[in-house]
Amino acid sequence: MIEGSGVEGLSLRKLANRVGVSRTAPYHHFKDKNELICAIAEEGYLQYLARAQASFDDETVSLREKFRSYVYGYVKFAHDNPELYELMFGRAIWKQQNSTQGLRDAAYPCFQHQLEMTAFWQKNGLLNNDESALRLSQVIWGTLHGIAKLLIDGIYTHTSQVEEMCDCAVNLFTNSN
């Protein structure tokens, strides 16, 4: 439903009707629409973190390839799941300060994993060690988020342009060895 009409078009009643249950059935699981969208975003964070961890834990590739895989994986996740990505990182939840504890419990480990990866890459000489791991992690995330949003919003639609931006980000952030 979110993919078809966005968060604005989602309601617990419409969802109940679509899946063929009573109008009140969703309220047995979710207090309101906000709880529902937080649960959806929570699932997105869990999926994303599992992918990021698997890529990072791949011992068959170099550190640079792990970083490249992280960059491409982030943008690909956003591209493949634009509405979910908007829920996870958009204003519908965060700017309105409507996150649930469950969502925070799923989101914060994603941010922590990003910080840990950044610190690891710094320690191993791949990324600049002159900056704090926290700030560098935030700048990398901001860069990837920007590329993802440009793609999702249709500003850049050609795969080659997005790939070139991702490669540029890898080159800018990594030390040449």
Secondary structure, DSSP 8 states (H G I E B T S, - for coil): -HHHHTGGG--HHHHHHHHT--TTGGGGT-SSHHHHHHHHHHHHHHHHHHHHHHHHH-TTS-HHHHHHHHHHHHHHHHHH-HHHHHHHHSTTTTTTT---HHHHHHHHHHHHHHHHHHHHHHHTTSB-SSS-HHHHHHHHHHHHHHHHHHHHTTS---HHHHHHHHHHHHHHHB---
